[in-house]
Amino acid sequence: MRKLFGTDGVRGVANLEPMTSETAMKLGRAAAYLFKRRSGRHQIVIGKDTRLSGYMLESALTSGICSMGVDVLLVGPMPTPAIAFLTRSLRADAGVVISASHNPYQDNGIKFFSNDGFKLPDEFETRMESLIVSDEIEHLRPTADDVGKAFRIDDAEGRYIEFVKRSLPRDLDFQGLRVVVDCANGAAYKVSPKVLRELGATVWVIGNEPDGMNINAGCGTVHPERLQEAVLHHQAHVGIAHDGDADRAVFVCEQGRLVDGDHTMAMTALDMQQRGLLKQQTLVGTVMSNFGLELAMAKAGITLVRTPVGDRYLLERMISEGYNFGGEQSGHLIFLEHNTTGDGLISGLQILALMKRTGRSLSDLARCMTAVPQVLLSIRVKDKPDLAGLPDVQRAIRDGEAKLNGTGRVLVRYSGTEPLVRIMVEGERDALIRSVADELAVVVRARLG
């Protein structure tokens, strides 16, 4: 069982294992060793979000990579999907992002992209972890001019802005649209407002004053309340919220109501179907997607395929079976024909384009799906034993399913990035699903909390 990597790279409290300078240096050395697949000089791109600890980890990763004779291309604070693009654009051997996404500032993380801009498969991460644990490459120490160098890429921001704009038709602009964007004091604090303004929208910005410690604090996708207030205050047509590394986007309609990833996927999939762009008439979601999404898609003749939670699992399914659109309730949306990972800026542009092209408001577009009542609970845990091997928890799950009697579903799973158990119960009756969720929470908390 892997110790370092979760569902989205390595993550934890910065300066505590595994998010220490020592481990970051070892990760850099292991990555440099594994990605040296061709002759000549090798390069790895490193980007980060705006966390204070990003400086420490960036320096350690750079040192580890250079110590293996590989050069580093530093781009500074940039969205995660920008690193996926820049890795391809700069013909680098790999890309690294230092970010803990939507987590608070004291956390940080490290995740990798291969040279084609895709996140690494499990077996590659397992191999990287084994190199760190075994000290197998400890003896590899290039010297003299074989040591790697670090370079700063000054035009990374402009490259990425032009890339995301190319996801739209050249004759489409956003003149007349009034937009509020919440950058979560994170990686998109510069590029997201610039893109929207260059495309002609009237833009108000919040969450664009990072200080190293305010990323995701009372803002962004996990705290959209300020955005909702700002949309109403400015009488905007739409609000867009990013998370700390800007691979997500959730929306607020002109009436100040939140439009989550499920509703966004529904309206987008229906539009793509009508324009003949949805491959195999299939949308890829996760086990967390609301049952109402499945009903809306079935009504339109679209199949909803579900995967485990995590955009890497969405991508694996999309690539292996030839699908081109998928996402998560949390706001990760993958437009595979535009980028190789979830991209909050591209997601925002696609929804604005849908509004402009159809002349419909976001609230009107969101009516294409009616969510089934759903309760989501998170319980902090000390460790993560296999849930299937806990009889009391399994018994509580079966009891809950019996009470729903075929009118809903129960899902209990570990978070892949935090020490949490997620409990999801959905069904037709609010009181019943709340009761089932609360009873499950008591059992899980007693066993694992």
N, C-alpha and C positions, 0 to 999 in steps of 0.2 A: 504494500500500500504506500502511495506516494506521500511524502511528508511536507514537501515544499509547495508544489503546484496544486491550485484549486481549479475551479472551472474557468477562471480568467487570470491565469498567471500566478505569481506569488504575491501574497498580500498579508499585511499585519500592521501592528503599531510600529511606527518609525523609530529606529534605534533599539528595538528589541527584536530578538530572533523571531522570524527569519529576515526581517527587514533591517538588517545591520549593514554597515559598510563592509564588514568582512564577508558576509554572504553575498552582497552585491558584487564584490570583486570576483568571487568564485563563479557567480553566474556569468559575469562578463567573460571570464577565461573559458568557461565551458561553452558558451555560445560562440565565441571566436573560433574555438577548435572545431566545433561541429559544422559551422557554416563555411569553412574554407574548402570549397568544392571545385575551385578552378585555379589555373595558374595565374601568376602575377600578383599585384597588390590586392588586398581585400578591404572592404569598407562596411561599416555598420552604422546606421542612422540612430541617433538617440534624441528623443523628444520627451517632454514632461508637461505636467500641469503646473499650477501655481503654488503648490505646497512648499512651506519653508524647508522641509526635509528633502525636497527635490535636488537642492544643490549638493548635499552630502552624498546622496545615492548616485547622482550623475557623475560626480568625481570618482567614486569608487568603481562604477561600471566602466567608465572611460579608462581608468588605470588597469583594470583587469583585461579589457579588450586589447589595449595597446601592448600589454605585457606578452600577448600571444602573437605579436607581429601584425595585427590588424588595425587599420586606421578607423577613426571615429569621425562622423559627420554630425555636428551639434546644431540643432535647430531651435533650441529653447522651448518656451511654452507654446505648444501647438496641440490641437485636438488629436485624439488617438487615430481617427480615420485619416488625418493628414499624414501621419507617419506611415500608414499603410500605402498611401499614394506616393509619398516622397521616396520610400524604399524602392518602388518600381521606377519612378521617374529618374532617380539618381543612379540607377543600375547598381544599387548596393546589394551586398550579400544577405543582409537582414536588417530589421528595424527593431528598436526597443522603445517602449513607452514606460515612463515612470509616473504612475498615477494609481490612485485608489478609487477612481470613478466618482460615485455618489457618496462615498464614505466621508466622515469628518476629517478635518485637516491633520489630526495627529496620526492617522493611518497613512500608509502609502503602499504602492505595489509596483511590480515589474512584470511586464508582459512582452512577448516577442512576436514578430512577424517574419515569415520567410521572405525570400527575395521576390516572390510573386504577390506579396501583400496580404497573404492569408495567415491567420493565427495557426500556431503549431499544433499538430495532432498529438494525442496523448502519448503515443510511443516515443515521439521526439523529446517531449518534456521529461518523460521517464528516463530516457538516455542521458539527458542533461543533468538530471538529479543524481544519477548513478556516478557520473564523472565527479561531481562535487563530493559525494559521500566517500568514494573510493580513493580519492587523490591520484587517480590514474594518470592525470596529465601534469602532475606537480613538477615533474622533471623537465617539462618543455619550457625553455627559457631563452627566447631569441635575444641576441645581443647586437651591439653596434647599430648599423643602419637597418637591421631587420626588425627593430622595435617599431611599433605603430606610432602614428601621429594623430593629433586631433585638430580638426578644422571647423570653423563656424560657417554655416551656410546662411548668408545674409538675405537671400531672396526667397527663402522657404515660404514666407507668408504670401507673397504675390503669386508664387507657383500654385499654391493650394487654392487661393481665391479664384484664379482662372479655371482651375480644374473643376470646382464645384459649379461654377457658372455654366460650364459646358454640359451639365446635366439637363439644361433647359434648351428649347428651340431658340435660335438666334433672334427670331422676331418677337419673342415674348419678353415683356418687362412688367414691372409692378407699379407703374404710374397709377396713382389714385388709391393705392392700398395703404392703410394706416396700421402700422405694426409695432407692438411692444416686444422686445426680446430681453429675456433674462439669461445672462451668461454665467450665473452661479459663481461669480468671482473666480472663474476657472479658465481653462485653456482657450475658450472661444471668445474671450473678452474683447479682443481686437478684431478677429476675422469675421465673426458673425455679423456685427453691425455694418462693417465695411461692405460685405457682399450685398446685404439688403439695400443699402443706400446706393451702391453702384447700379443696382437693378431698378432704381427709381422709386422705391417705397419711401414713405414718410416714417421715420423710425424713432422710437424712444427706447432708451436702454437702461436697464437696471442690472445689478450684480456685475458691474464692469470695473470695480475698483479693488482688485486683489491685493492683499497685504501679507500673503503667506499663511494666514491663519483663518481667513473668513470664507474659504472655499466651501460651497454647499451650506453655509450657515444662514438659515432662515431664507433661503432663496433656491432657485433652480428647480429641477424636476421633483425633488423630494419635499420641497416647501414652496408650492406654487401660489400661496395666498397673496403675496405682494404683487405677483403678476396679474392675478385676477382683479385686484383693486386698481392696478395701473391701467388695465384694458378698459375698465369702466370709466375711470377718471379722464382718460384721453379720448374716449369714444372711438377706440381702435376697432378695426375689423377683426383682428386676431392677435393673440399673444403666443409667443414661442418660448419655451423653457428648455434650456440645456442642463445637463449634469456637469460635474467637474471636468471631465475629459471630452465632453461634447460628442459622444457617440450616441446619445439619446436626444429625443425631442418629444415633449408632450405639449399640448396646445390648449389655449383658452379661447372660447368662442366670444363673439361680440356681446353676448349676454353675461359674460363673466363666469361661465361654467367650464369646468375642466373637461377636456376631451382626451381620453387616455389612448394607449397604444392599440387596444382592441378596436375602438371606434375608428381610429385612424387607418388601421389595416383594412377594415371593412369598406370604408369609402374609397380607399385607394384601389383595392382589389376589384371592386365593382367597376370603377372607372377604367382600369387597365383591361378588364374583360370586354367592356363595351367598345374599346378602341382596338381590340385584337392583340393586346400586348401581354396578356397574362398567360404564360406558358403552361400548357397542359391543364388549363382551367383549375389551377391548384394554388392555394395559399398555404404557406408553412407557418404554423404557430407553435406554441409550447403547451405543456400540460397545465400551465397557469392561465391560458387564455379562457375568457368567459364562455360558457356554453351558448350564450346568446350570439356570439360570433359564429359558432358552428351552424346555428339555426339560420342566421342571415345568409351565410354562404350557400348552404344547402338549397335555400329557396331560389337562389340565383343560378344554381347548377355548378357551383364552385366547390371543390373538395377542400376541406381543411385537414391538413396533415399535422400531427402534433409530435414534438420532440421533447427531450428533457430541457430544463431551463438552462439558458446560456447561449449567446449568439454563435459560439463556435459549433454547437450541435445543430443549430438552424442551418448554418453554412454547409456543414458536412452533408446534411440531407438534401439541401438545394443543389449542391454540386453533383452528388452521386446520382440524383434522379432527374436532373435537368429542369429544376424550377428556378424562377427568377425574382420572386418577391416573398418576403416573410418578415416576421417580427415578433416582438414580445409586448405584453401588456404594459411593461414598464417604459416603453418608448424606444427600445432598440428596433429600428426598421432597416431592413437590408434590401436595397435596390441593387441586385447583383450586376445589372448591366451598367451601373454607374460607379460602384466602388465594391471592394472586396470585404467590407466589414460594415457594421452599423455606422451611419454618418448623420449626426444631428443636423448639420447644415444642409446637406442634400435633402433630408427628410422635410425640413422646413420649406425649402424651395419647391419641392414637389406638391406640398399641400397648398402653398400660395398659388402655384401654377394651376392647380385644380380649381381653386376659387376663382381665379381670373378667367380661366378658359370657359367655365360654366356660368359665371355670373351669380353663383349661389353663395350664401353665407355659410360659415362653418357650422353653425347650429343646424341649418337645414341639411347639410351634407351628413352630419352625424346621426340624423334620424334614420339612416339606413339600417341601424342595428339597435336592438333593445337588449340591454344587459340583464341577465338573470341575476337576482340578488346573490351577493357573494360576500363572505366574511373572510378576512385575512388577518391572522395573528402571528406574531413573531415572539419566540421565547428564547432567551439567552441560555446557552448550555455550556457545561464545563468541557465535555469532549463529545465525540461523534461516533458512538458505536453503531453497528449496522442495525437499522430500525427493524429489519425483517427478523432479527434475532432477539427482539424484546417482546415477550409474550403479552405483557400487560398493555403495551402500546398497540400491538396488533389487535388485541381483543377490543380495545376502545375504538379503533377504526372500524372494525366489523360491527360493533354496536351502533356506531353513528350511521353507517351505511344502511343498517336495518331500519333505523328510525326514518331515514329519508325514503325508504321503500321505493326506490327507482325514480324518484322525482328530483334527484340531485346527485352530487358526487363529493367525495372527500379525498383530499390529497395532503399527505404529511411528508415533508422532505427537509433535508438540511440545506441551508444556504451554502453555495459554493465559495463565497468570499468572506463570510462573517461567521462567528460562533453562534449561530442561530438555528432553531428549528422553525420552519414555516408551516403553518396550518391553514389550509384553504378549504372552506365548505361553501358549496353553492346549491341553490334549489329554489323552489317556487315560493316558499314562505319564510319571511324574515325571521320571525320568532323561533321557528324550528331550527334554521341553520345557525342562528346565534347560540341556541341552547346546545346543539351538537358541538360547535366549535369550542364553547366554554368548557364542556365536559372533557373534551379531548385535551384542552390546555391544562386542566388540573392533573391529568394522568401524566402528560409529557413533562410538566414542570416538576412533579414529584419524582419522576424517574431520572430526568436529565438535567434539571435546572440547577 
